[in-house]
Every structure is written in C-alpha cells, then in structure tokens.
Amino acid sequence: MALSNDDCVDLVRALQSLLREYEPEMLGFIEERIRRDLSPPRYLLSYLDQLLEMFQEHSRSGGDRTLRQLNQYIRTEDGRPINRVSVMLSETDREIYRTEAVDLSLLPDRHGFIDELRAIRDNIRKELDLNERER
C-alpha cells in the first residue's frame, strides 16, 4: 500500500511524540533544521534524515569512531593511546543539553537503533520514489 500525504503527516507526528517522550531536548533542535515549506513526503524524509544525524552525533559508536581516528595521530605524554575524549559544547548546545561538555565514552550505544532507523528511512524513500514515478 502506497504512503499518502496523510500517512506521512501521521508518521512525523508519531516521531515528534516519541521524541517528546524520550528525547525532548532533540525535538526542537531537529525541527529548527527542517524547512517548513516541504511537501509531507519530503518533510518526513527530511525529518528522518535529521533524526539519523542527531542520533549518530549522540551515540557512543560515533564517539568510538572519533577516538579511533584521534589515536591514529595522537598519543598521551607517556605514549599510550587516548581512551577518553570530552567535547566542549557550543553555547547553543549547552542550553539544549544543560551541560558544559560531553564525555564521548559515556554516550549510549545506539548503533543498532541507527541501523534500523536508516533501513526504515531508506524503505520509505524507495516507496515515495515509486509513488512519484507512477504519477
């Protein structure tokens, strides 16, 4: 069954409701980054893209990747690899997350969730592309 405009609006509302419940600090930030003049299908895809980006930025797997890259070039004074990195937040991010810095090793590992969300987004994108071609 093809996704209608109403289906896309319902999906965005469901995502907003889940964010409001589980990740309220991300809700406003994501919505600020999306153009309001998009059609419902394009708005849904943009919302999913922003959601993916935010969860990737706030996942330990992203922090682990950063740490691996740093350890290719940097060592501690005694020659050992770096095992923790803290990131100082911008003023905007400090207001959103109510903290000065984030220790990347303490972020939750959302790798599985991110993979699932990416697969859902890709399936929706394919579905919407098919619908557009049929018109």
C-alpha positions in Angstrom: 0.0 0.0 0.0 1.4 3.4 -1.0 2.1 6.1 1.5 -0.3 9.1 1.2 0.4 12.6 2.4 -1.8 11.9 5.4 0.3 8.8 6.2 3.5 11.0 6.1 2.0 13.6 8.4 0.9 10.9 10.8 4.4 9.4 10.8 6.0 12.8 11.6 3.5 13.3 14.4 4.4 9.9 15.8 8.1 10.7 15.6 7.5 14.0 17.4 5.5 12.3 20.1 8.3 9.7 20.7 10.9 12.4 20.8 8.8 14.5 23.2 8.7 11.5 25.5 12.2 10.0 25.2 14.5 12.7 23.8 12.8 16.1 24.4 16.0 18.1 24.0 16.3 16.9 20.4 12.8 17.7 19.3 13.2 21.5 19.0 16.7 21.2 17.6 15.6 18.8 14.8 12.5 20.9 13.9 14.6 24.1 13.6 16.7 22.4 11.0 13.9 21.4 8.6 12.3 23.7 6.1 8.5 24.1 6.7 7.6 24.6 3.1 8.3 20.9 2.0 5.6 18.5 0.9 4.6 16.0 3.5 6.7 13.2 2.0 9.7 15.4 1.6 9.2 16.7 5.2 9.1 13.2 6.5 12.3 12.2 4.7 14.0 15.4 5.9 12.8 14.7 9.5 14.2 11.1 9.3 17.5 12.5 7.9 17.8 15.0 10.8 16.8 12.3 13.3 19.5 10.0 12.0 22.1 12.7 12.1 21.3 13.7 15.6 21.3 10.1 16.9 24.6 9.4 15.1 26.1 12.5 16.8 24.8 11.4 20.2 25.9 7.8 20.0 28.9 6.1 21.5 29.6 4.5 18.2 30.3 8.0 16.8 32.5 8.7 19.7 34.3 5.4 19.3 35.0 6.3 15.7 36.3 9.7 16.7 38.6 8.2 19.3 40.0 5.6 16.8 40.7 8.4 14.3 42.4 10.5 17.0 44.6 7.6 18.1 45.9 7.2 14.6 47.7 10.6 15.1 47.8 11.4 18.8 49.2 9.7 21.9 49.3 10.6 25.6 52.6 12.0 27.0 53.6 8.5 28.1 52.9 7.1 24.6 49.6 5.3 25.4 46.5 5.7 23.3 43.8 8.1 24.3 40.9 6.3 26.0 38.5 9.2 26.7 37.5 12.4 24.9 35.3 15.2 26.2 33.8 17.7 23.8 33.2 21.2 25.0 29.8 22.3 23.7 28.8 25.5 22.0 26.6 28.0 23.8 23.5 26.7 21.9 24.3 23.1 22.7 25.0 23.9 26.4 21.5 25.4 26.6 19.9 22.4 24.9 21.7 19.7 26.8 22.2 21.7 30.1 25.9 20.7 30.4 29.2 22.2 29.5 30.9 19.2 28.0 30.1 15.6 26.9 32.3 12.6 27.5 32.0 10.6 24.3 32.7 7.3 26.1 29.6 7.8 28.2 27.2 8.3 25.3 24.7 5.4 24.8 25.5 2.9 22.0 22.7 3.5 19.5 24.3 1.6 16.6 21.5 -1.0 16.3 18.8 1.7 16.5 20.5 3.9 14.0 20.8 0.9 11.5 17.1 0.2 11.9 16.1 3.8 11.5 18.3 4.1 8.4 16.6 1.0 6.9 13.2 2.4 7.6 14.1 5.7 6.1 15.5 4.0 3.0 12.4 1.9 2.6 10.2 5.0 2.9 12.3 6.8 0.4 12.0 3.9 -2.1 8.2 3.8 -1.5 7.9 7.5 -2.1 10.1 7.5 -5.2 7.9 4.7 -6.6 4.8 6.7 -5.9 6.2 9.7 -7.7 7.2 7.8 -10.8 3.7 6.2 -11.0 2.1 9.7 -11.3 
